[in-house]
């Protein structure tokens, strides 16, 4: 997961599609862009298949996609973690917690306005990315939310990324190192119950 490394280089645009539809739309936008663009395809989605429109369409850079409306907590997720966030949101909904799920689509440029608007509404946020948690995409997004929506937050923004260890070869062990719907649900419960405030 090299997205944080590439996003750190000024002048590069970085897209992270979360579905086949997004992949086609972002790729077509990248081709038409006069600047260098890096698109990260997530290996966790290589087996996914989905229909895409045959007709021409473009997905603008810097426009996040609100995948699910919610009022209790914001889940900001990139690439394959969008599916993790959506599954977590469905579980939380059954428990009476309505999560808003947002896919930034591009991390450079980043649609700060949409993310901040959501966090101001929900007062809580979890940022989820498959990359290693330290010094990563989650850190950057969480930092911007803390800077620009601080007085609207009931709890600190929480980051969820891969464990800071080399990713194991074993699929069973690999699953332990990256965020899962169950772990996102567990963290969301803590944030919504106020448990994280008392733990700080």
CORHUUR-V485785 format. One record per pair of residues at least 4 apart in sequence whose ideal C-beta (glycine too) atoms are under 8 Angstrom apart, sorted by the first residue. I is the first residue (numbers start at 1). J is the second residue. D is the distance in whole Angstrom. If there is no record, write none. Layout:
i:I j:J d:D
i:I j:J d:D
This chain:
i:1 j:40 d:8
i:1 j:129 d:8
i:1 j:130 d:5
i:1 j:131 d:4
i:1 j:132 d:7
i:1 j:136 d:8
i:1 j:162 d:7
i:2 j:6 d:6
i:2 j:40 d:7
i:2 j:131 d:8
i:3 j:7 d:6
i:3 j:14 d:6
i:3 j:16 d:6
i:3 j:40 d:5
i:3 j:78 d:7
i:3 j:107 d:6
i:3 j:129 d:8
i:3 j:131 d:6
i:3 j:137 d:6
i:4 j:8 d:6
i:4 j:131 d:6
i:4 j:135 d:7
i:4 j:136 d:4
i:4 j:137 d:5
i:4 j:140 d:7
i:5 j:9 d:8
i:6 j:12 d:6
i:6 j:14 d:6
i:6 j:38 d:5
i:6 j:40 d:8
i:7 j:12 d:7
i:7 j:14 d:5
i:7 j:107 d:5
i:7 j:108 d:5
i:7 j:137 d:7
i:7 j:140 d:8
i:11 j:35 d:7
i:11 j:36 d:7
i:12 j:35 d:8
i:12 j:36 d:5
i:12 j:37 d:7
i:12 j:38 d:6
i:12 j:108 d:7
i:13 j:30 d:8
i:13 j:33 d:7
i:13 j:35 d:6
i:13 j:36 d:7
i:13 j:37 d:4
i:13 j:38 d:7
i:13 j:61 d:6
i:13 j:106 d:7
i:13 j:108 d:5
i:13 j:109 d:7
i:14 j:37 d:8
i:14 j:38 d:5
i:14 j:39 d:8
i:14 j:40 d:7
i:14 j:106 d:6
i:14 j:107 d:5
i:14 j:108 d:4
i:15 j:26 d:4
i:15 j:29 d:8
i:15 j:30 d:6
i:15 j:37 d:6
i:15 j:38 d:7
i:15 j:39 d:5
i:15 j:40 d:7
i:15 j:61 d:7
i:15 j:105 d:7
i:15 j:106 d:5
i:16 j:39 d:8
i:16 j:40 d:5
i:16 j:42 d:8
i:16 j:78 d:5
i:16 j:79 d:4
i:16 j:104 d:7
i:16 j:105 d:7
i:16 j:106 d:7
i:16 j:107 d:6
i:17 j:22 d:4
i:17 j:23 d:4
i:17 j:25 d:8
i:17 j:26 d:5
i:17 j:27 d:8
i:17 j:39 d:7
i:17 j:41 d:7
i:17 j:79 d:7
i:17 j:105 d:7
i:18 j:22 d:5
i:18 j:45 d:8
i:18 j:77 d:8
i:18 j:78 d:7
i:18 j:79 d:5
i:18 j:80 d:7
i:18 j:81 d:8
i:18 j:82 d:4
i:18 j:83 d:7
i:18 j:103 d:5
i:18 j:105 d:7
i:19 j:23 d:7
i:19 j:45 d:8
i:19 j:48 d:7
i:19 j:50 d:6
i:19 j:82 d:8
i:20 j:24 d:7
i:20 j:48 d:7
i:20 j:49 d:7
i:20 j:50 d:4
i:20 j:51 d:8
i:20 j:52 d:5
i:21 j:25 d:6
i:21 j:50 d:7
i:21 j:52 d:5
i:21 j:53 d:8
i:22 j:26 d:6
i:22 j:59 d:6
i:22 j:65 d:8
i:22 j:103 d:8
i:22 j:105 d:6
i:23 j:27 d:6
i:23 j:39 d:8
i:23 j:41 d:7
i:24 j:28 d:6
i:24 j:52 d:5
i:24 j:53 d:8
i:24 j:57 d:8
i:25 j:29 d:7
i:25 j:57 d:6
i:25 j:58 d:6
i:25 j:59 d:3
i:26 j:30 d:6
i:26 j:39 d:6
i:26 j:59 d:5
i:26 j:61 d:8
i:26 j:105 d:7
i:26 j:106 d:7
i:27 j:31 d:7
i:27 j:39 d:6
i:28 j:32 d:7
i:28 j:56 d:7
i:28 j:57 d:7
i:28 j:58 d:5
i:28 j:59 d:8
i:29 j:33 d:6
i:29 j:58 d:5
i:29 j:59 d:6
i:29 j:60 d:7
i:29 j:61 d:6
i:30 j:37 d:4
i:30 j:39 d:6
i:32 j:58 d:7
i:33 j:37 d:5
i:33 j:61 d:7
i:37 j:61 d:8
i:40 j:79 d:7
i:41 j:45 d:7
i:41 j:46 d:8
i:42 j:46 d:8
i:42 j:79 d:4
i:42 j:80 d:4
i:42 j:130 d:7
i:44 j:79 d:8
i:44 j:80 d:4
i:44 j:130 d:7
i:45 j:79 d:7
i:45 j:80 d:5
i:45 j:83 d:8
i:53 j:57 d:6
i:59 j:63 d:7
i:59 j:105 d:6
i:61 j:105 d:8
i:61 j:106 d:5
i:61 j:109 d:6
i:62 j:106 d:6
i:62 j:109 d:4
i:62 j:110 d:7
i:62 j:111 d:5
i:63 j:105 d:7
i:63 j:111 d:6
i:63 j:114 d:8
i:64 j:102 d:5
i:64 j:103 d:6
i:64 j:104 d:5
i:64 j:105 d:6
i:64 j:111 d:4
i:64 j:114 d:4
i:64 j:115 d:6
i:65 j:102 d:7
i:65 j:103 d:5
i:65 j:105 d:6
i:66 j:100 d:7
i:66 j:101 d:7
i:66 j:102 d:5
i:66 j:114 d:7
i:66 j:118 d:7
i:67 j:82 d:6
i:67 j:85 d:8
i:67 j:86 d:6
i:67 j:101 d:4
i:67 j:102 d:7
i:67 j:103 d:6
i:68 j:86 d:6
i:68 j:89 d:5
i:68 j:99 d:7
i:68 j:100 d:6
i:68 j:101 d:4
i:69 j:98 d:8
i:69 j:100 d:6
i:70 j:74 d:7
i:70 j:89 d:7
i:70 j:98 d:4
i:70 j:99 d:4
i:70 j:100 d:3
i:70 j:101 d:7
i:70 j:122 d:7
i:71 j:98 d:5
i:71 j:100 d:7
i:71 j:121 d:7
i:71 j:122 d:6
i:72 j:92 d:8
i:72 j:97 d:5
i:72 j:98 d:5
i:72 j:99 d:6
i:72 j:122 d:6
i:72 j:124 d:7
i:72 j:192 d:6
i:73 j:92 d:8
i:73 j:97 d:7
i:73 j:98 d:8
i:73 j:99 d:5
i:73 j:100 d:7
i:73 j:122 d:5
i:73 j:124 d:4
i:73 j:125 d:7
i:73 j:126 d:7
i:73 j:188 d:5
i:73 j:191 d:6
i:73 j:192 d:6
i:74 j:99 d:7
i:74 j:100 d:5
i:74 j:102 d:6
i:74 j:115 d:8
i:74 j:118 d:5
i:74 j:119 d:5
i:74 j:121 d:8
i:74 j:122 d:5
i:74 j:124 d:7
i:74 j:125 d:4
i:74 j:126 d:7
i:75 j:85 d:4
i:75 j:88 d:7
i:75 j:89 d:6
i:75 j:99 d:5
i:75 j:100 d:7
i:75 j:101 d:5
i:75 j:102 d:7
i:75 j:125 d:8
i:75 j:126 d:5
i:75 j:128 d:7
i:75 j:184 d:7
i:75 j:188 d:7
i:76 j:85 d:8
i:76 j:102 d:5
i:76 j:104 d:7
i:76 j:115 d:6
i:76 j:118 d:8
i:76 j:125 d:6
i:76 j:126 d:7
i:76 j:127 d:5
i:76 j:128 d:7
i:76 j:141 d:6
i:77 j:81 d:4
i:77 j:82 d:5
i:77 j:84 d:6
i:77 j:85 d:4
i:77 j:101 d:7
i:77 j:102 d:7
i:77 j:103 d:6
i:77 j:127 d:8
i:77 j:128 d:4
i:77 j:129 d:7
i:78 j:82 d:7
i:78 j:103 d:7
i:78 j:104 d:6
i:78 j:107 d:7
i:78 j:128 d:7
i:78 j:129 d:5
i:78 j:130 d:7
i:78 j:137 d:6
i:79 j:129 d:8
i:79 j:130 d:6
i:80 j:84 d:7
i:80 j:130 d:6
i:81 j:85 d:6
i:81 j:128 d:4
i:81 j:129 d:6
i:81 j:130 d:6
i:81 j:179 d:6
i:82 j:86 d:6
i:82 j:101 d:7
i:82 j:103 d:5
i:83 j:87 d:6
i:84 j:88 d:6
i:84 j:128 d:6
i:84 j:179 d:6
i:84 j:180 d:6
i:84 j:181 d:5
i:84 j:184 d:6
i:85 j:89 d:6
i:85 j:99 d:8
i:85 j:101 d:5
i:85 j:128 d:6
i:85 j:181 d:8
i:85 j:184 d:6
i:86 j:90 d:7
i:86 j:101 d:6
i:87 j:91 d:7
i:87 j:181 d:4
i:88 j:92 d:6
i:88 j:99 d:7
i:88 j:181 d:4
i:88 j:182 d:8
i:88 j:184 d:4
i:88 j:185 d:5
i:88 j:188 d:7
i:89 j:93 d:6
i:89 j:99 d:4
i:89 j:100 d:8
i:89 j:101 d:5
i:90 j:94 d:7
i:91 j:95 d:7
i:91 j:181 d:6
i:91 j:182 d:8
i:91 j:185 d:5
i:92 j:97 d:4
i:92 j:98 d:7
i:92 j:99 d:5
i:92 j:185 d:6
i:92 j:188 d:6
i:92 j:189 d:8
i:93 j:97 d:7
i:93 j:98 d:6
i:93 j:99 d:7
i:95 j:189 d:8
i:97 j:188 d:6
i:97 j:189 d:7
i:97 j:192 d:5
i:99 j:188 d:6
i:100 j:118 d:5
i:100 j:121 d:7
i:100 j:122 d:6
i:102 j:114 d:7
i:102 j:115 d:6
i:102 j:118 d:6
i:104 j:110 d:6
i:104 j:111 d:6
i:104 j:115 d:7
i:104 j:141 d:8
i:105 j:111 d:8
i:106 j:110 d:7
i:106 j:111 d:8
i:107 j:137 d:6
i:107 j:140 d:8
i:107 j:141 d:8
i:110 j:115 d:8
i:110 j:141 d:7
i:110 j:144 d:7
i:111 j:115 d:7
i:112 j:116 d:6
i:112 j:144 d:6
i:112 j:148 d:7
i:113 j:117 d:6
i:114 j:118 d:7
i:115 j:119 d:6
i:115 j:141 d:7
i:115 j:144 d:8
i:115 j:145 d:6
i:116 j:120 d:6
i:116 j:144 d:8
i:116 j:145 d:7
i:116 j:148 d:5
i:116 j:149 d:5
i:117 j:121 d:7
i:118 j:122 d:6
i:118 j:125 d:8
i:119 j:123 d:7
i:119 j:124 d:8
i:119 j:125 d:5
i:119 j:145 d:5
i:119 j:149 d:5
i:119 j:152 d:6
i:119 j:153 d:7
i:119 j:157 d:8
i:120 j:149 d:6
i:120 j:152 d:4
i:123 j:152 d:6
i:123 j:153 d:6
i:123 j:154 d:4
i:123 j:155 d:8
i:124 j:153 d:7
i:124 j:154 d:6
i:124 j:155 d:5
i:124 j:188 d:8
i:124 j:191 d:5
i:124 j:192 d:7
i:125 j:142 d:8
i:125 j:145 d:6
i:125 j:153 d:8
i:125 j:157 d:5
i:125 j:158 d:7
i:126 j:157 d:8
i:126 j:158 d:5
i:126 j:159 d:8
i:126 j:160 d:6
i:126 j:184 d:6
i:126 j:187 d:6
i:126 j:188 d:6
i:126 j:191 d:7
i:127 j:137 d:8
i:127 j:138 d:4
i:127 j:141 d:5
i:127 j:142 d:5
i:127 j:145 d:8
i:127 j:157 d:6
i:127 j:158 d:7
i:127 j:159 d:5
i:127 j:160 d:7
i:128 j:138 d:7
i:128 j:160 d:5
i:128 j:161 d:7
i:128 j:179 d:5
i:128 j:184 d:6
i:129 j:136 d:6
i:129 j:137 d:4
i:129 j:138 d:5
i:129 j:160 d:8
i:129 j:161 d:5
i:130 j:161 d:7
i:130 j:162 d:6
i:130 j:178 d:6
i:130 j:179 d:7
i:131 j:136 d:4
i:131 j:137 d:6
i:131 j:138 d:8
i:131 j:161 d:6
i:131 j:162 d:6
i:132 j:136 d:6
i:132 j:161 d:6
i:132 j:162 d:5
i:132 j:163 d:7
i:132 j:164 d:5
i:133 j:138 d:6
i:133 j:139 d:8
i:133 j:159 d:6
i:133 j:160 d:7
i:133 j:161 d:3
i:133 j:162 d:7
i:133 j:163 d:7
i:133 j:164 d:6
i:134 j:139 d:7
i:134 j:161 d:8
i:134 j:164 d:5
i:135 j:139 d:6
i:136 j:140 d:7
i:136 j:159 d:8
i:136 j:161 d:5
i:137 j:141 d:6
i:137 j:161 d:8
i:138 j:142 d:6
i:138 j:159 d:4
i:138 j:160 d:7
i:138 j:161 d:5
i:139 j:143 d:6
i:139 j:159 d:6
i:140 j:144 d:7
i:141 j:145 d:6
i:142 j:146 d:6
i:142 j:157 d:4
i:142 j:158 d:8
i:142 j:159 d:5
i:143 j:147 d:6
i:144 j:148 d:6
i:145 j:149 d:5
i:145 j:153 d:8
i:145 j:157 d:5
i:146 j:150 d:6
i:146 j:153 d:7
i:146 j:156 d:7
i:146 j:157 d:6
i:149 j:153 d:6
i:153 j:157 d:7
i:154 j:194 d:8
i:154 j:197 d:7
i:155 j:191 d:5
i:155 j:194 d:7
i:155 j:196 d:5
i:155 j:197 d:6
i:156 j:196 d:7
i:156 j:200 d:7
i:158 j:187 d:6
i:158 j:191 d:7
i:158 j:196 d:7
i:160 j:179 d:5
i:160 j:183 d:7
i:160 j:184 d:6
i:160 j:187 d:7
i:161 j:179 d:7
i:162 j:167 d:7
i:162 j:177 d:5
i:162 j:178 d:5
i:162 j:179 d:8
i:163 j:176 d:8
i:163 j:177 d:4
i:163 j:178 d:8
i:165 j:177 d:6
i:167 j:174 d:6
i:167 j:177 d:6
i:168 j:173 d:4
i:168 j:174 d:5
i:168 j:176 d:8
i:168 j:177 d:7
i:169 j:173 d:8
i:169 j:174 d:8
i:170 j:174 d:6
i:171 j:175 d:7
i:172 j:176 d:7
i:173 j:177 d:7
i:174 j:178 d:7
i:175 j:180 d:7
i:179 j:183 d:6
i:179 j:184 d:6
i:180 j:184 d:7
i:181 j:185 d:6
i:182 j:186 d:6
i:183 j:187 d:6
i:184 j:188 d:6
i:185 j:189 d:6
i:186 j:190 d:7
i:187 j:191 d:6
i:188 j:192 d:6
i:189 j:193 d:6
i:189 j:195 d:8
i:190 j:195 d:4
i:190 j:196 d:5
i:190 j:199 d:8
i:191 j:195 d:8
i:191 j:196 d:5
i:194 j:198 d:7
i:195 j:199 d:6
i:196 j:200 d:7
